Amino acid sequence: MSTPITIYGPTFSTFVRSVMMACELKDIPYEVTTEINGEKIEFRSAQHKALHPYTKFPVLMTEKGPIGETVAILHYLENTFGGKKLYPTDPFEQAQVELWSGISGIYVDTDIVRKVLLEYIFPKGENGTVRADVVEAAMPGVENALSVVAEQLGDNAYICGDEITAADLILIPIIDYIEQLEVGKPKVAAHKNLVEYIENVRKQDFAKRVLTS
Ligand SMILES: N[C@@H](CCC(=O)N[C@@H](CS)C(=O)NCC(=O)O)C(=O)O
């Protein structure tokens, strides 16, 4: 087996999961770690800043240097490794994948991950409790994000058609998380196609190995 590529970040991160799923689909051996060259890199430290100017993860370590930002990493993997294609060659279709990668990684991420999920992961209420008012205030944004995604999905298996693409890899971890939250489950259930989408994905090996990690 060839040397695994190194992804810096924690496995619970949605964006780290996107890169992990790309590796799974392309059959690229990989490791996910917070240690680089045997040294623990603390989040938001100077060493982390040297890997990503905004101290974000994932960061892919390559022979030529670190690559931050999920979309940049996904393109690098696509251009460097074979296996499952994550981007169509047709320019218009490719632009759709970029569009839905952007929508998922910016707007859907903000409304679902930043405003709701992170409140559950890092509760900021009294005695470490989830702030119910914050979650409630975020619900219209969650509903809107899910509606936007469900409308685009339509009757297709994936967000840009019949084939899985990079855009799905960004979207899947977000939908997977919110669907498991008590407050999120009924919101996802309001869209039958979205439930079918996430159930279909969860059955597949590339996702099973990542979403449960
Ligand atoms: N635009 C970035 C977003 C990455 C991002 O926000 N990652 C989160 C984890 S899911 C993170 O680094 N959080 C730590 C922080 O903001 O300090 C990308 O696509 O990679």
The ligand as an ORCA input file, in Angstrom:
! r2SCAN-3c Opt
* xyz 0 1
  N     -13.863     27.585      3.898
  C     -13.228     26.576      4.706
  C     -14.024     26.403      5.961
  C     -13.318     25.485      6.917
  C     -13.915     25.566      8.308
  O     -14.622     26.512      8.674
  N     -13.603     24.555      9.099
  C     -14.030     24.573     10.454
  C     -14.339     23.139     10.895
  S     -15.715     22.419     10.062
  C     -12.930     25.138     11.314
  O     -11.784     25.206     10.889
  N     -13.264     25.553     12.526
  C     -12.297     26.002     13.469
  C     -12.289     27.477     13.649
  O     -13.056     28.179     12.968
  O     -11.507     27.902     14.476
  C     -13.113     25.269      3.914
  O     -13.888     25.091      2.969
  O     -12.251     24.436      4.221
*
